[in-house]
Amino acid sequence: MKINSLTFLYLFLPAALIIFNLTPQKFKKISLFAVSFAFIALSQPENFLLILADAVFLFMLSKIMYKKRENPKTKKAIFVFALVCNAAVIIVSSVSNQIYGRFAPFAAMVVSFTAIGYFVDLYKNETEPIDSFFDFAVFLAFFGKLFRGPLLRAKDLKFLPNYNKFSLSETGNGLYYIIRGLAKYVVLALPLVQLHEKLLASNSEEISVFGVWLDMFVFAMMLFFDLSGFCDMARGLGRCFGLDLPQNFYFPFQSPSVSDFLDRFNMTVTGFFRHYVYDVLRNDKNSRPQFIVNTVLICMLCGTWFGIEMNFILWGLYIAAFIIIEELFLGRFLEKLPHFFARAYTFAVTMFSMVIFSNSETGFIFDSFKAMFGINAPMTTDGIVYIISQNVFLLLAGSFFMLSAFSMLIHYLYKKKPALYSAVAVLESAFLLVLITAELL
């Protein structure tokens, strides 16, 4: 069973909500733990025992480390051991992703990153220990966040005020997020994957300026709807089960600078690495060389979140280069530019970055860069024109929903016209549910 399947949407989710909401108050957290690990058992049976054993092991290790807090040597030894164990899981998961062709973190990898953050906070006395194993297991492996995040710190584990009681409003909002997120993935991301493959095949036969630019734009849309779709589902599932999960994407391709792009793209992951790496390495002098080194390191780590492959590392270096240039030279100039031109600059830079992100072959990356500048490549080809003519609606829909206009309208209705918002949300959800069902049948 996959989280983007009809089995999940029409069978598992309703059953899980009924079980959770009928559970007595004092057993709610046990119920949430059971629901999460039942999902893992059904969706990833090969990883179920590993993740469960990992949660038990890490919980016991954290309790021992906290008990030994008055013994610095023992505490440090346990801390280092925990970091090594989780780092090993991350490396193995990344290699597995590479073997199976996945470009996003998956289950055990998300659990291990979350655990590393928790052990660091606990070691530095920046958080209180999580006393309940069930709370700890949900913190590590809540089923909604196992696919793309968001990546939580201990301080981000927030239960809603009405956690112990059924709330029609919160459940309705949660279902709305779930349906919108699933629609992003099923209705937009999956067709864009097919379109990207067609464009890639056409460009491999005869590369063209417009063909490469269009392919990178399609890939960027595909990446955005895939990642943000799953993260929207995670937030929606969190609300349905009493958790308040943080936002992870905020229209990154509308950013006025590359630095802002990184802040909006995979926000919890960027914040995670900034807190645990950048802030640790930073000193009071805050020199330019230190800023450059720290920025490069953070961006490379943000790249390796998707896998330990050269193209992801190069993508991180590319993004770091522009952030450094902006900080040292372009910052004031970009602030004075009209917003449209600043966004156009960032859009162009990020589209170039998609060439690196989407390709592992160095030769093809250079050929694509040359073609984007019109070097040894025609403006377009008959194949590209035909592909566009067959996918006009998909391209228009993807372009529109990648921008914030629709989201801003919905937010305005939510704040100013709550009754109208509720009606629009119901109609939108019903329409999207029909589209999702039709696509998945």
HELIX and SHEET records of a PDB file:
HELIX    1   1 LEU A    6  THR A    7  1                                   2    
HELIX    2   2 PHE A    8  PHE A   12  3                                   5    
HELIX    3   3 LEU A   13  LEU A   22  1                                  10    
HELIX    4   4 GLN A   25  PHE A   27  5                                   3    
HELIX    5   5 LYS A   28  SER A   43  1                                  16    
HELIX    6   6 PRO A   45  LYS A   67  1                                  23    
HELIX    7   7 PRO A   72  TYR A  100  1                                  29    
HELIX    8   8 ALA A  108  TYR A  123  1                                  16    
HELIX    9   9 PHE A  133  ALA A  141  1                                   9    
HELIX   10  10 PHE A  143  LYS A  145  5                                   3    
HELIX   11  11 ALA A  154  ASP A  156  5                                   3    
HELIX   12  12 LEU A  168  ALA A  183  1                                  16    
HELIX   13  13 LYS A  184  ALA A  189  3                                   6    
HELIX   14  14 LEU A  190  GLU A  205  1                                  16    
HELIX   15  15 VAL A  209  CYS A  240  1                                  32    
HELIX   16  16 PRO A  252  GLN A  254  5                                   3    
HELIX   17  17 VAL A  258  ARG A  264  1                                   7    
HELIX   18  18 MET A  267  PHE A  273  1                                   7    
HELIX   19  19 ARG A  274  TYR A  278  3                                   5    
HELIX   20  20 ASP A  279  LEU A  281  1                                   3    
HELIX   21  21 ARG A  288  THR A  304  1                                  17    
HELIX   22  22 MET A  310  ILE A  325  1                                  16    
HELIX   23  23 GLU A  326  LEU A  330  3                                   5    
HELIX   24  24 GLY A  331  LYS A  336  1                                   6    
HELIX   25  25 HIS A  339  SER A  358  1                                  20    
HELIX   26  26 THR A  362  MET A  372  1                                  11    
HELIX   27  27 ASP A  382  GLN A  390  1                                   9    
HELIX   28  28 VAL A  392  MET A  402  1                                  11    
HELIX   29  29 ALA A  405  LYS A  416  1                                  12    
HELIX   30  30 PRO A  418  LEU A  440  1                                  23    
END                                                                             
